[in-house]
Amino acid sequence: MPNKKEIILTGIKPTGTLHLGNLVGAIMPVIKMANDPKAGQSFVFIADLHALNAVSDRNEISKHTHEIVASFLALGLDAERTVFFRQSDVPEVTELSMLLMNVTPKGLMNRAHAYKAAVDKNIAAATDADAGINMGLYTYPILMAADILLYGSDLVPVGADQKQHVEFARDIAGSFNNIYGNILNLPKPFIRAETGVVPGLDGRKMSKSYGNQIPLFDTPNDMKKKIMRIITDSKLPAEPKNPDESTIFQLYQHFADAASVTALRKKFLSGGMGYGEAKKILNDAIDAYLAEPRATYNALMSAPKKIDAILAAGAVRARAMAGVTLARVKSAMLG
């Protein structure tokens, strides 16, 4: 866990409706770290500018922004302790991004995972290597670096596959400091502990790209319908079953206490329980876990002005620090 002096920063893109995999793998770890009284100042932002290279519908971005904010607040993020804001409400980030472009090698951008993946996909399809790739995608790592460096971030919690973003921010800050002096803080990645793969309805990793997700704040009835559609094997109720190969059990262990998880594991191994019963046990656990947060979430979603006010207050706090960093950068570069 970070020490109390370290600044922590996390961004979330508003490009889709959150699901149970997001809850387990990202939301709860971020909230736990941000709310930790022993940790340093936390910044959590909605990365709406980053969404623009993939989403062109402003209503969709706004909708998902409100969903993310309501979800984090409903699940316990302390907006008094955490600087919780919308990226586009802090114009300093785009100005810093533009300034950093002048110290960022083009070769660094050529190595970015997202850009390389898009190029590889085009080549595999026998089309132009840069077809459909906009400059928002290509310069994505520079804007990401600006997000990180603007607040003097020490730690950036990421999954192992996102480590490159923080490494690029360090590289860009290092290039800047080599030219203009030791002005920008060099951040470090904080690799989140693995929570294990959260399976979707078909057993693969839960992901909107697979269409196998369970939306986080579905209505209880809709969530139950999805849970009852979880794919299982053909074992009969009387037969023993392997809990470690069951999507039902793998989901259940994230939403029940240790004693209940042990009890369900025993039921799987001993036989005598059908998958329909197991699905009902899973549904009851998830419903109990989310009952109070769901009520808070629905109340917030019905009060969008309240959400916007929370983001606006966070932006004021964010800009106070952003302005200091930007002023130092501009002074160094422009006098």
C-alpha positions as CSV (number, residue, x, y, z in Angstrom):
1,M,0.0,0.0,0.0
2,P,1.3,3.5,-0.8
3,N,2.7,5.7,2.0
4,K,0.8,8.7,3.2
5,K,2.8,11.3,1.2
6,E,2.4,9.7,-2.2
7,I,-0.1,11.2,-4.7
8,I,-2.2,8.5,-6.4
9,L,-4.0,9.0,-9.7
10,T,-6.6,6.8,-11.5
11,G,-8.6,7.4,-14.7
12,I,-11.7,5.6,-16.1
13,K,-12.9,5.9,-19.7
14,P,-16.6,6.4,-20.2
15,T,-16.9,4.1,-23.1
16,G,-19.4,1.5,-21.8
17,T,-21.7,0.4,-19.1
18,L,-19.9,-1.0,-16.1
19,H,-20.3,-4.7,-15.3
20,L,-19.4,-7.1,-12.5
21,G,-15.9,-7.7,-13.9
22,N,-15.2,-4.0,-13.6
23,L,-16.5,-4.0,-10.1
24,V,-14.1,-6.8,-8.9
25,G,-11.1,-6.0,-11.0
26,A,-11.0,-2.2,-10.9
27,I,-13.7,-0.3,-9.0
28,M,-13.3,-1.8,-5.6
29,P,-9.5,-1.8,-5.6
30,V,-9.5,1.9,-6.6
31,I,-12.1,2.8,-3.9
32,K,-10.1,0.8,-1.2
33,M,-6.9,2.7,-2.1
34,A,-8.5,6.1,-2.4
35,N,-10.4,5.8,0.9
36,D,-7.4,4.5,2.8
37,P,-6.7,7.1,5.6
38,K,-3.0,6.1,5.6
39,A,-2.6,6.8,1.9
40,G,-1.8,10.1,0.3
41,Q,-4.0,12.3,-1.8
42,S,-6.0,10.5,-4.5
43,F,-7.2,11.8,-7.8
44,V,-9.8,9.9,-9.7
45,F,-11.0,11.3,-13.0
46,I,-13.4,10.4,-15.8
47,A,-11.3,10.3,-18.9
48,D,-13.8,11.7,-21.4
49,L,-11.2,13.2,-23.6
50,H,-9.6,9.8,-24.1
51,A,-13.0,8.4,-25.1
52,L,-13.2,10.7,-28.1
53,N,-10.9,8.7,-30.4
54,A,-13.5,5.8,-30.2
55,V,-16.8,7.4,-29.4
56,S,-18.4,10.3,-31.4
57,D,-21.8,10.4,-29.7
58,R,-21.7,13.1,-26.9
59,N,-24.8,11.7,-25.3
60,E,-23.2,8.3,-24.9
61,I,-20.1,9.8,-23.3
62,S,-22.3,11.9,-21.0
63,K,-24.4,8.9,-20.1
64,H,-21.5,6.7,-19.2
65,T,-19.8,9.5,-17.3
66,H,-22.8,9.8,-15.0
67,E,-23.0,6.0,-14.7
68,I,-19.4,5.8,-13.6
69,V,-19.7,8.6,-11.1
70,A,-22.9,7.3,-9.6
71,S,-21.4,3.8,-9.4
72,F,-18.2,4.9,-7.6
73,L,-20.2,7.0,-5.2
74,A,-22.8,4.3,-4.5
75,L,-20.0,1.8,-3.8
76,G,-18.4,4.0,-1.3
77,L,-15.9,6.4,-2.9
78,D,-15.4,9.4,-0.5
79,A,-15.6,12.4,-2.7
80,E,-14.5,14.7,0.2
81,R,-11.2,12.8,0.6
82,T,-10.7,12.0,-3.1
83,V,-10.4,14.7,-5.9
84,F,-13.1,13.2,-8.2
85,F,-13.5,15.1,-11.5
86,R,-14.1,15.1,-15.2
87,Q,-10.9,15.3,-17.4
88,S,-12.4,17.8,-19.8
89,D,-13.2,20.2,-16.9
90,V,-9.5,20.7,-16.5
91,P,-8.3,22.5,-19.6
92,E,-4.7,22.6,-18.3
93,V,-4.4,18.9,-19.3
94,T,-4.8,19.7,-23.0
95,E,-2.4,22.6,-22.9
96,L,0.2,20.4,-21.1
97,S,-0.3,17.7,-23.6
98,M,0.4,20.1,-26.5
99,L,3.6,21.3,-24.7
100,L,4.8,17.8,-24.1
101,M,4.4,16.9,-27.7
102,N,7.5,19.0,-28.3
103,V,9.7,16.7,-26.2
104,T,8.1,13.4,-27.1
105,P,9.9,11.2,-29.7
106,K,7.7,10.0,-32.5
107,G,9.3,6.6,-32.2
108,L,7.9,6.3,-28.7
109,M,4.4,6.7,-30.1
110,N,5.1,4.1,-32.7
111,R,5.6,1.6,-29.9
112,A,2.3,2.3,-28.1
113,H,0.3,-0.9,-27.6
114,A,-3.0,0.5,-28.9
115,Y,-1.5,2.0,-32.0
116,K,0.5,-1.2,-32.8
117,A,-2.6,-3.3,-32.3
118,A,-4.6,-1.2,-34.7
119,V,-1.9,-1.3,-37.3
120,D,-1.5,-5.1,-37.0
121,K,-5.2,-5.5,-37.4
122,N,-5.2,-3.4,-40.6
123,I,-2.2,-5.4,-42.0
124,A,-4.0,-8.6,-41.2
125,A,-7.0,-7.3,-43.1
126,A,-4.7,-6.4,-46.1
127,T,-5.6,-2.8,-45.9
128,D,-3.6,0.4,-45.4
129,A,-1.6,0.2,-42.2
130,D,-3.1,3.4,-40.8
131,A,-6.7,3.0,-42.0
132,G,-9.1,4.3,-39.5
133,I,-6.4,5.5,-37.0
134,N,-6.9,9.1,-35.9
135,M,-4.4,11.3,-34.2
136,G,-6.3,11.0,-30.9
137,L,-5.4,7.3,-30.8
138,Y,-1.8,7.9,-32.0
139,T,-1.1,10.7,-29.4
140,Y,-3.2,9.0,-26.7
141,P,0.0,8.3,-24.6
142,I,0.9,12.0,-24.6
143,L,-2.5,13.0,-23.2
144,M,-2.2,10.1,-20.7
145,A,1.2,11.4,-19.7
146,A,-0.3,14.9,-19.2
147,D,-3.0,13.4,-17.0
148,I,-0.4,11.7,-14.8
149,L,2.2,14.5,-14.7
150,L,-0.2,17.4,-14.2
151,Y,-0.9,16.5,-10.6
152,G,2.6,15.4,-9.6
153,S,1.4,11.8,-9.4
154,D,3.7,9.4,-7.6
155,L,1.7,6.2,-8.1
156,V,-0.7,5.1,-10.9
157,P,-2.6,1.9,-10.1
158,V,-2.8,-0.1,-13.3
159,G,-3.2,-3.7,-14.4
160,A,0.0,-5.4,-15.7
161,D,-1.2,-4.8,-19.3
162,Q,-1.4,-1.1,-18.8
163,K,2.1,-0.6,-17.3
164,Q,3.3,0.9,-20.6
165,H,1.2,4.1,-20.0
166,V,3.1,4.9,-16.9
167,E,6.4,4.0,-18.4
168,F,5.7,6.4,-21.3
169,A,4.8,9.1,-18.8
170,R,8.2,8.6,-17.1
171,D,10.0,8.7,-20.5
172,I,8.3,11.9,-21.5
173,A,8.9,13.5,-18.1
174,G,12.5,12.4,-18.3
175,S,12.9,14.0,-21.8
176,F,11.4,17.2,-20.5
177,N,13.6,17.3,-17.4
178,N,16.7,16.6,-19.4
179,I,16.1,19.8,-21.4
180,Y,14.4,22.1,-18.9
181,G,15.5,21.0,-15.5
182,N,14.0,18.8,-12.8
183,I,10.4,20.1,-13.0
184,L,8.2,17.1,-13.6
185,N,7.8,14.3,-11.1
186,L,8.5,10.8,-12.3
187,P,5.6,8.5,-11.6
188,K,5.7,4.8,-10.8
189,P,3.1,2.1,-11.8
190,F,1.4,0.5,-8.9
191,I,0.4,-3.0,-10.3
192,R,-2.8,-4.0,-8.7
193,A,-2.9,-7.5,-7.1
194,E,-4.6,-10.0,-9.5
195,T,-8.2,-10.7,-8.6
196,G,-8.3,-13.6,-11.0
197,V,-10.3,-13.6,-14.2
198,V,-14.0,-12.8,-13.6
199,P,-15.9,-15.0,-15.9
200,G,-18.9,-13.9,-18.0
201,L,-22.0,-15.8,-18.9
202,D,-20.1,-18.1,-21.4
203,G,-17.1,-18.8,-19.1
204,R,-14.7,-16.5,-20.9
205,K,-13.4,-13.3,-19.3
206,M,-16.3,-11.0,-18.7
207,S,-16.1,-8.3,-21.3
208,K,-18.5,-6.1,-23.3
209,S,-16.5,-7.1,-26.4
210,Y,-17.7,-10.7,-25.9
211,G,-21.2,-9.6,-25.0
212,N,-21.1,-11.9,-22.0
213,Q,-21.2,-9.3,-19.2
214,I,-23.6,-8.8,-16.3
215,P,-24.2,-5.0,-16.0
216,L,-23.3,-3.8,-12.5
217,F,-26.6,-2.1,-11.7
218,D,-29.1,-4.1,-13.8
219,T,-32.5,-4.3,-12.2
220,P,-32.8,-7.4,-9.9
221,N,-35.1,-9.1,-12.3
222,D,-32.8,-8.5,-15.3
223,M,-29.7,-9.6,-13.4
224,K,-31.5,-12.8,-12.3
225,K,-32.4,-13.6,-15.9
226,K,-28.8,-13.2,-17.0
227,I,-27.4,-15.3,-14.1
228,M,-29.9,-18.1,-15.1
229,R,-28.3,-18.0,-18.6
230,I,-24.8,-18.9,-17.3
231,I,-23.5,-21.8,-19.4
232,T,-22.8,-25.0,-17.5
233,D,-21.8,-28.5,-18.3
234,S,-24.3,-31.4,-18.4
235,K,-23.7,-33.0,-15.0
236,L,-26.9,-34.1,-13.2
237,P,-27.8,-32.7,-9.8
238,A,-26.7,-35.9,-8.0
239,E,-23.2,-35.8,-9.6
240,P,-20.2,-34.1,-7.9
241,K,-19.0,-31.0,-9.7
242,N,-15.7,-29.1,-9.9
243,P,-16.2,-25.6,-8.3
244,D,-12.9,-24.4,-9.8
245,E,-14.3,-25.0,-13.3
246,S,-17.7,-23.4,-12.6
247,T,-18.5,-19.9,-13.7
248,I,-21.2,-19.9,-11.0
249,F,-18.7,-20.6,-8.2
250,Q,-16.0,-18.3,-9.6
251,L,-18.5,-15.4,-9.5
252,Y,-19.9,-16.4,-6.1
253,Q,-16.6,-16.2,-4.3
254,H,-16.4,-12.4,-5.0
255,F,-19.8,-11.7,-3.4
256,A,-20.1,-14.0,-0.4
257,D,-18.2,-14.3,2.9
258,A,-15.6,-16.9,3.4
259,A,-17.9,-19.3,5.3
260,S,-20.5,-19.2,2.6
261,V,-17.9,-19.8,-0.1
262,T,-16.6,-22.8,1.8
263,A,-20.2,-24.2,2.2
264,L,-20.9,-23.8,-1.5
265,R,-17.6,-25.4,-2.5
266,K,-18.6,-28.4,-0.3
267,K,-22.0,-28.6,-2.1
268,F,-20.3,-28.7,-5.5
269,L,-17.9,-31.4,-4.5
270,S,-20.4,-33.6,-2.6
271,G,-23.1,-33.6,-5.3
272,G,-26.8,-33.4,-4.7
273,M,-27.1,-29.8,-6.0
274,G,-28.3,-28.9,-9.5
275,Y,-27.0,-25.9,-11.4
276,G,-30.3,-24.2,-11.1
277,E,-30.0,-24.2,-7.3
278,A,-26.4,-23.0,-7.6
279,K,-27.5,-20.1,-9.8
280,K,-30.2,-19.1,-7.3
281,I,-27.6,-19.1,-4.5
282,L,-25.3,-16.9,-6.7
283,N,-28.1,-14.5,-7.6
284,D,-29.1,-14.1,-3.9
285,A,-25.5,-13.3,-2.9
286,I,-25.1,-10.7,-5.7
287,D,-28.5,-9.2,-5.0
288,A,-27.7,-8.8,-1.3
289,Y,-24.3,-7.3,-2.0
290,L,-25.6,-4.7,-4.4
291,A,-29.0,-3.9,-2.8
292,E,-27.9,-0.8,-0.9
293,P,-25.5,0.5,-3.6
294,R,-28.2,0.0,-6.3
295,A,-30.6,2.2,-4.4
296,T,-28.0,4.9,-4.0
297,Y,-27.0,4.5,-7.7
298,N,-30.6,4.9,-8.9
299,A,-31.1,8.0,-6.7
300,L,-27.9,9.6,-8.1
301,M,-28.8,8.8,-11.7
302,S,-32.2,10.5,-11.2
303,A,-30.3,13.6,-10.0
304,P,-27.8,14.4,-12.8
305,K,-27.3,18.0,-11.6
306,K,-26.0,16.6,-8.3
307,I,-23.5,14.4,-10.2
308,D,-22.4,17.4,-12.2
309,A,-22.0,19.5,-9.1
310,I,-19.7,16.8,-7.5
311,L,-17.6,16.7,-10.6
312,A,-17.4,20.5,-10.8
313,A,-16.3,20.7,-7.2
314,G,-13.6,18.1,-7.9
315,A,-12.5,20.1,-11.0
316,V,-11.9,23.2,-8.9
317,R,-9.6,21.2,-6.6
318,A,-7.9,19.5,-9.5
319,R,-7.2,22.8,-11.3
320,A,-5.6,24.3,-8.2
321,M,-2.7,21.8,-8.5
322,A,-2.8,21.6,-12.3
323,G,-2.3,25.4,-12.6
324,V,0.8,25.2,-10.5
325,T,2.4,22.5,-12.7
326,L,1.4,24.1,-15.9
327,A,2.8,27.5,-14.9
328,R,6.2,25.9,-14.0
329,V,6.2,24.0,-17.4
330,K,5.3,27.2,-19.4
331,S,7.9,29.3,-17.5
332,A,10.6,26.7,-18.3
333,M,9.7,26.5,-22.0
334,L,8.5,30.0,-22.8
335,G,9.9,32.3,-20.2
